[in-house]
Amino acid sequence: MTLLEVLIAVLLFAVFSGTFLMVTEMISQLLPAEQAPVGERSCNGPALEESCVNIAFDAMVPYLEKSDPAQVNIGGDYATPNQLVFAGINDLQLAWPDAYQLEIRQWNDLPQTAATDAQASRPGLYLLQATPVSPAFWRKPIQRLFCRPYHRCVRPS
């Protein structure tokens, strides 16, 4: 091998190594190590957060739809679904990502009303939303609509 070939080989190796290190550094900035899952029940990390929120919503909505509206006001902000002490939701012990906050809001255009002598009760439309607390490019608000009480929302066919 001539001196010129050795210099070209060393130059190509340096370019390849520099490119590899630059790409590795950029990927590590996008996916920080502190967001990696720490255990099998953990929901932290870009691949797990949205899945865990949707699984929690799927489990929570039937309980929220069937809870008695006259006795329970479900609106508010919660750090996790396990803080919802009504309707038996805290017994589920749902996995929830640390980077999301749970919000339950009543839809203003369709408020829930109680029955009167002149009018039957109307169901209320609610928004269940998981809002990111700490920003990242993969985090976005996740929403689900539900109606309560459920037996007033479904029209028998």
C-alpha positions as CSV (number, residue, x, y, z in Angstrom):
1,M,0.0,0.0,0.0
2,T,1.4,3.4,-1.0
3,L,1.5,6.4,1.2
4,L,-1.3,8.0,-0.8
5,E,-3.6,5.0,-0.2
6,V,-2.9,5.0,3.5
7,L,-3.8,8.8,3.7
8,I,-7.1,8.2,1.8
9,A,-7.9,5.2,4.1
10,V,-7.3,7.3,7.2
11,L,-9.3,10.2,5.8
12,L,-12.3,7.9,5.0
13,F,-12.1,6.4,8.4
14,A,-12.1,9.8,10.0
15,V,-15.1,11.0,7.9
16,F,-17.0,7.8,8.7
17,S,-16.2,8.0,12.5
18,G,-17.2,11.7,12.6
19,T,-20.5,11.0,10.8
20,F,-21.3,8.1,13.1
21,L,-20.6,10.1,16.3
22,M,-22.6,13.1,15.0
23,V,-25.7,11.0,14.2
24,T,-25.4,9.2,17.5
25,E,-25.2,12.5,19.4
26,M,-28.3,13.8,17.6
27,I,-30.3,10.7,18.3
28,S,-29.3,10.8,22.0
29,Q,-30.6,14.4,22.2
30,L,-33.9,13.5,20.7
31,L,-34.4,10.4,22.9
32,P,-33.0,11.3,26.4
33,A,-32.0,8.4,28.6
34,E,-34.0,9.6,31.6
35,Q,-37.2,8.9,29.5
36,A,-36.4,5.3,29.1
37,P,-38.7,2.7,30.8
38,V,-37.3,1.8,34.2
39,G,-39.4,-1.3,34.7
40,E,-42.1,-3.5,33.2
41,R,-44.9,-1.5,34.7
42,S,-43.3,1.8,33.7
43,C,-45.1,4.0,31.0
44,N,-42.2,6.4,30.4
45,G,-40.7,6.6,27.0
46,P,-41.8,7.7,23.5
47,A,-43.1,4.3,22.5
48,L,-45.2,3.6,25.6
49,E,-46.8,6.9,26.7
50,E,-49.6,7.1,24.2
51,S,-50.4,3.4,24.5
52,C,-50.6,3.6,28.3
53,V,-52.9,6.7,28.2
54,N,-55.2,5.0,25.7
55,I,-55.3,1.8,27.7
56,A,-56.1,3.9,30.8
57,F,-58.9,5.8,29.0
58,D,-60.4,2.5,27.7
59,A,-60.6,1.2,31.3
60,M,-61.8,4.5,32.8
61,V,-64.6,5.5,30.4
62,P,-67.1,2.7,31.3
63,Y,-66.7,3.7,35.0
64,L,-67.1,7.4,34.3
65,E,-70.2,6.8,32.1
66,K,-72.0,4.8,34.7
67,S,-71.3,6.9,37.7
68,D,-74.3,8.7,39.2
69,P,-74.1,12.4,38.0
70,A,-76.3,13.6,40.8
71,Q,-73.8,12.4,43.4
72,V,-70.4,12.8,41.7
73,N,-68.8,15.9,40.0
74,I,-66.1,14.4,37.9
75,G,-64.5,17.6,36.5
76,G,-61.0,18.6,37.5
77,D,-57.3,18.1,37.0
78,Y,-55.5,14.9,38.3
79,A,-51.9,13.8,38.2
80,T,-52.9,10.2,37.6
81,P,-56.2,8.3,37.1
82,N,-55.5,6.6,40.5
83,Q,-56.4,9.9,42.2
84,L,-60.0,9.4,41.0
85,V,-61.5,8.0,44.2
86,F,-65.0,7.8,42.9
87,A,-66.6,5.1,40.7
88,G,-64.0,2.5,41.6
89,I,-61.4,3.7,39.2
90,N,-58.6,3.9,41.8
91,D,-59.1,0.1,42.4
92,L,-57.9,-0.5,38.8
93,Q,-54.4,0.7,39.6
94,L,-53.8,2.0,36.0
95,A,-50.3,2.6,34.7
96,W,-49.8,6.2,33.8
97,P,-46.9,8.1,32.3
98,D,-45.2,10.7,34.6
99,A,-45.2,13.3,31.8
100,Y,-49.0,13.6,31.4
101,Q,-51.7,15.1,33.5
102,L,-55.3,14.0,33.4
103,E,-58.1,16.6,32.9
104,I,-61.9,16.0,32.8
105,R,-63.9,18.9,31.4
106,Q,-67.7,19.2,30.8
107,W,-68.6,20.3,27.3
108,N,-70.2,23.8,27.7
109,D,-72.6,23.5,24.7
110,L,-74.2,20.2,26.1
111,P,-74.4,20.6,29.8
112,Q,-75.9,17.9,31.9
113,T,-79.3,18.8,33.4
114,A,-81.5,17.3,36.1
115,A,-85.1,16.2,35.4
116,T,-87.9,18.7,36.1
117,D,-91.6,18.4,35.9
118,A,-91.6,19.9,32.4
119,Q,-88.5,18.3,30.9
120,A,-86.6,15.0,31.2
121,S,-83.0,15.1,32.3
122,R,-80.4,15.6,29.6
123,P,-77.1,13.8,29.5
124,G,-73.8,15.7,29.6
125,L,-70.9,15.4,27.2
126,Y,-67.4,15.3,28.7
127,L,-63.9,15.6,27.5
128,L,-61.2,13.3,29.0
129,Q,-57.8,14.7,28.1
130,A,-54.2,13.7,28.9
131,T,-52.1,16.9,28.6
132,P,-48.3,16.7,28.5
133,V,-46.6,18.3,31.5
134,S,-43.0,18.3,30.1
135,P,-42.5,19.0,26.4
136,A,-41.0,16.5,23.9
137,F,-41.5,16.1,20.2
138,W,-43.5,12.9,20.6
139,R,-45.9,14.1,23.2
140,K,-49.3,15.5,22.2
141,P,-52.6,15.9,24.0
142,I,-54.7,12.7,23.9
143,Q,-58.5,13.2,24.1
144,R,-61.6,11.1,24.4
145,L,-65.2,12.1,24.5
146,F,-67.8,10.4,26.6
147,C,-71.4,10.9,27.6
148,R,-72.8,10.6,31.1
149,P,-75.1,9.0,32.3
150,Y,-74.7,6.4,29.7
151,H,-78.3,5.1,29.8
152,R,-79.5,8.6,28.7
153,C,-77.0,8.9,25.9
154,V,-77.9,5.7,24.0
155,R,-81.1,5.7,22.1
156,P,-82.6,2.2,21.9
157,S,-83.3,1.0,18.4
